[in-house]
Amino acid sequence: PAAPRYMGAALLCAALATPCGGFAPGTGSHPGRAVARRVSDRSVSHGPRAVLVPSPFQIPSVALQYGDTDVDFTTRLVDFGLGLKSSGRVRIEAPVQTVWDLVTDYEQHPEIIPNIISTRVERGSGQLVLNQVGLLSSKLNLRTEMRLAVTETYLSELALTRVSGHGFMDFSARYRLTSLGDHCLLQYEVDAKPCPIFPMPLVQRKVKKEVPRMLSALRAAAIERHAGARSGGAAALPVALQNHRHGDTHRHPPRSRA
């Protein structure tokens, strides 16, 4: 009959127009998800309706607050649900130089970033590598261990790429710094594919929790370090000078002597 064929074609067209969504029969609802927009043909008065529903693979951009810190954050699944792509950003009331010194002070990361347990730095052969242990779940005592190759673009970008380790089959992260006069915009992006032993919902919840916490912690530490530098206290010692004391001078451009 022509009517069923027409209804089937209408539903098929609606399905093709649905990005990462699906069909919800009857009332147009989908368990656990709010209906974003309804797509229907007014000429079809009876039968199932095609609707757009939010994708279960994406958490929309949200503004989260940690203490007095507002963090923009978004995350979504990629590679048919096997990978995760997340990003966050925060405005820091400190100059870009202070923020750069902080994010490249790798030995101090365990003292600043909540989910990093330890960091050991390898320097040599023109390549900087971090041996990093992270906490995925304290209740289950799940940890990740990775060797991360570091690529620095002074005062602009810091990239971390997995070399080896367990916990993630693929992992890459990127800090981006943008100067806003006396302030700095810090952005963090991460692409990760966890090992099958780590359930993706657990990893996604952890990332949603830890990325804003990390950005909030870095903001607080940068403001404190900048305040110490202005007051001339012990915290005023530049990270570049601390690195020089340890024989590490490659991550900052050489300074000309008078």
matplotlib code that plots the C-alpha trace (Angstrom):
import matplotlib.pyplot as plt

x = [0.0, 1.1, 0.5, 2.9, 5.6, 5.2, 5.5, 8.6, 10.2, 9.4, 11.0, 14.0, 14.6, 14.3, 16.8, 19.3, 18.9, 19.6, 23.2, 24.3, 20.7, 18.0, 14.3, 12.0, 8.6, 5.2, 5.4, 8.7, 10.7, 13.9, 14.7, 17.1, 17.5, 15.6, 14.2, 16.1, 13.9, 11.1, 11.2, 7.8, 5.7, 2.4, 0.7, 1.3, -1.3, -0.8, 2.0, 5.4, 7.2, 10.8, 12.6, 16.1, 17.6, 21.0, 23.8, 24.8, 28.4, 28.7, 28.5, 27.7, 29.9, 29.3, 30.7, 31.8, 32.8, 35.6, 35.8, 35.9, 37.1, 34.8, 36.0, 34.5, 34.6, 33.4, 34.0, 32.8, 33.4, 35.1, 36.2, 32.8, 33.0, 36.6, 38.3, 37.7, 38.2, 37.9, 38.9, 38.7, 39.8, 40.2, 41.2, 44.1, 44.8, 48.5, 50.8, 51.5, 55.1, 54.0, 51.6, 54.2, 56.8, 54.2, 53.0, 56.7, 57.7, 57.2, 58.7, 56.1, 53.1, 52.4, 52.2, 49.8, 47.7, 45.4, 45.4, 49.2, 51.0, 54.5, 56.6, 60.1, 61.9, 64.3, 66.5, 69.0, 69.4, 67.5, 64.2, 62.4, 60.4, 58.1, 57.6, 54.2, 52.0, 48.4, 45.4, 42.3, 40.3, 41.2, 38.4, 39.5, 43.2, 43.5, 46.6, 48.1, 51.8, 53.1, 56.2, 55.3, 57.3, 57.3, 57.2, 57.4, 56.6, 57.8, 55.0, 52.5, 52.0, 53.0, 52.3, 52.5, 52.4, 52.4, 55.6, 54.9, 53.2, 49.9, 46.5, 46.0, 46.7, 46.8, 47.2, 48.0, 47.4, 48.1, 48.3, 47.6, 48.5, 47.1, 48.2, 45.4, 47.6, 48.2, 46.1, 46.4, 43.9, 44.9, 43.4, 43.8, 42.9, 43.3, 42.7, 42.8, 42.0, 42.0, 42.9, 39.9, 40.3, 39.3, 35.5, 34.9, 32.1, 34.6, 37.3, 34.9, 33.6, 37.2, 38.2, 35.1, 36.0, 39.8, 40.3, 38.4, 40.1, 43.5, 42.8, 41.5, 44.6, 46.9, 45.1, 45.4, 49.1, 49.8, 48.1, 49.9, 53.3, 52.6, 51.6, 54.8, 56.9, 55.4, 55.9, 59.5, 59.0, 60.4, 57.9, 59.4, 62.3, 61.7, 61.3, 63.9, 66.4, 65.4, 65.9, 69.3, 70.3, 69.5, 71.4, 68.2, 68.3, 66.8, 63.2, 63.8, 65.4, 69.0, 69.3, 71.9, 74.4, 75.1]
y = [0.0, 3.5, 4.8, 2.4, 3.0, 6.8, 6.5, 4.3, 6.8, 9.7, 7.8, 6.9, 10.5, 11.6, 9.0, 10.1, 13.7, 12.6, 13.1, 10.6, 10.3, 7.7, 7.0, 7.1, 5.4, 6.4, 9.6, 10.7, 10.1, 8.3, 6.7, 8.8, 11.5, 14.7, 15.2, 18.0, 18.5, 16.7, 15.9, 14.8, 15.1, 16.9, 14.9, 11.7, 11.9, 8.4, 5.9, 6.4, 9.8, 10.3, 12.5, 13.8, 12.9, 14.1, 11.8, 9.5, 9.9, 13.6, 15.7, 19.3, 22.1, 23.0, 25.7, 24.0, 25.8, 24.6, 27.0, 30.4, 29.1, 28.8, 26.2, 25.5, 21.8, 19.4, 15.8, 13.3, 9.7, 9.1, 6.1, 4.3, 4.8, 3.4, 6.9, 10.0, 13.6, 16.3, 19.9, 22.6, 26.2, 28.6, 32.3, 32.8, 36.1, 35.8, 36.6, 34.0, 33.7, 32.7, 30.1, 28.7, 28.4, 26.5, 24.0, 23.2, 22.7, 19.0, 17.8, 19.9, 18.4, 15.8, 18.7, 20.7, 18.4, 16.1, 12.9, 12.8, 10.5, 10.9, 12.3, 11.5, 13.5, 12.0, 14.6, 13.7, 13.0, 16.2, 14.8, 15.4, 12.4, 12.3, 9.0, 9.7, 7.7, 8.8, 7.7, 6.6, 5.3, 5.4, 3.1, 0.4, 1.4, 1.7, 3.5, 4.4, 4.5, 6.2, 7.6, 10.9, 12.7, 16.5, 19.1, 22.7, 25.9, 28.6, 30.6, 29.1, 25.3, 22.2, 18.8, 15.4, 12.2, 8.6, 6.7, 3.6, 2.4, 0.9, 2.3, 3.9, 2.5, 6.0, 9.3, 12.8, 16.1, 19.7, 22.8, 26.1, 29.5, 32.8, 36.1, 38.4, 41.3, 40.7, 37.5, 34.2, 31.9, 28.3, 25.6, 21.8, 19.2, 15.5, 12.6, 9.2, 5.6, 3.5, -0.1, -2.4, -3.3, 0.2, 0.7, 3.8, 5.2, 5.1, 6.9, 9.5, 10.3, 10.5, 12.9, 15.0, 15.3, 15.7, 18.1, 20.9, 20.1, 20.2, 23.6, 25.0, 23.8, 25.3, 28.6, 28.7, 27.8, 30.4, 33.2, 32.2, 32.1, 35.4, 37.0, 35.7, 37.1, 40.5, 40.5, 39.3, 36.3, 32.8, 31.9, 34.7, 32.5, 32.1, 28.5, 29.2, 29.9, 26.7, 24.7, 26.3, 25.2, 21.6, 22.0, 22.2, 25.2, 23.8, 24.8, 28.5, 30.6, 31.8, 35.2, 37.6, 39.0, 42.6]
z = [0.0, -0.7, 2.9, 4.6, 1.9, 2.4, 6.2, 5.8, 3.5, 5.8, 8.8, 6.7, 5.7, 9.3, 10.4, 7.8, 9.1, 12.7, 13.7, 16.3, 17.5, 17.1, 17.1, 20.0, 19.3, 20.6, 22.7, 21.2, 24.4, 25.0, 28.4, 30.3, 27.6, 27.0, 23.5, 21.8, 18.7, 17.0, 13.3, 11.9, 8.8, 9.4, 6.7, 8.7, 11.5, 13.0, 13.7, 15.2, 15.1, 14.2, 16.8, 17.4, 20.7, 22.2, 21.4, 24.3, 23.1, 24.0, 27.1, 26.0, 27.0, 30.6, 33.0, 36.2, 39.3, 41.7, 44.6, 43.0, 39.6, 36.6, 34.1, 30.6, 29.9, 27.2, 26.4, 23.8, 22.7, 19.4, 17.3, 17.9, 21.6, 22.0, 22.4, 24.3, 23.3, 26.0, 26.5, 29.1, 29.7, 32.5, 32.8, 35.2, 36.9, 36.3, 33.3, 30.7, 31.8, 35.3, 33.9, 31.5, 34.3, 36.3, 33.6, 32.7, 36.3, 35.8, 39.1, 40.9, 39.1, 41.8, 44.3, 42.2, 40.0, 42.1, 40.0, 39.4, 41.9, 40.7, 37.8, 36.9, 34.2, 31.7, 29.9, 27.2, 23.5, 22.7, 24.0, 27.3, 28.5, 31.6, 33.5, 35.0, 37.4, 37.6, 39.7, 37.8, 40.7, 44.4, 45.3, 42.9, 43.2, 39.4, 38.2, 34.9, 34.1, 30.9, 29.4, 27.7, 25.1, 25.6, 22.9, 24.0, 22.1, 24.4, 26.1, 23.7, 23.7, 25.6, 24.0, 25.7, 23.6, 24.9, 24.1, 26.2, 29.3, 30.5, 31.1, 27.7, 24.3, 22.9, 24.7, 23.7, 25.6, 24.9, 27.0, 25.1, 26.6, 25.4, 26.8, 28.0, 29.1, 32.8, 32.7, 30.8, 29.2, 29.8, 27.6, 27.9, 25.3, 25.7, 23.2, 24.9, 24.1, 27.4, 27.6, 27.5, 31.1, 32.0, 31.4, 29.2, 31.5, 34.4, 32.3, 31.0, 34.5, 35.7, 33.0, 33.5, 37.2, 36.9, 34.0, 35.7, 39.0, 37.3, 35.7, 38.9, 40.8, 38.2, 38.4, 42.2, 42.0, 39.3, 41.3, 44.4, 42.6, 40.9, 44.3, 45.8, 43.0, 43.4, 47.2, 46.8, 49.0, 48.7, 46.0, 43.8, 42.7, 38.9, 37.7, 35.0, 37.8, 39.7, 36.5, 35.9, 39.4, 38.3, 35.0, 32.9, 30.5, 27.3, 27.9, 28.1, 25.4, 26.3, 27.8, 26.5, 29.0, 29.3]

ax = plt.figure().add_subplot(projection="3d")
ax.plot(x, y, z, "-o")
ax.set_aspect("equal")
plt.show()
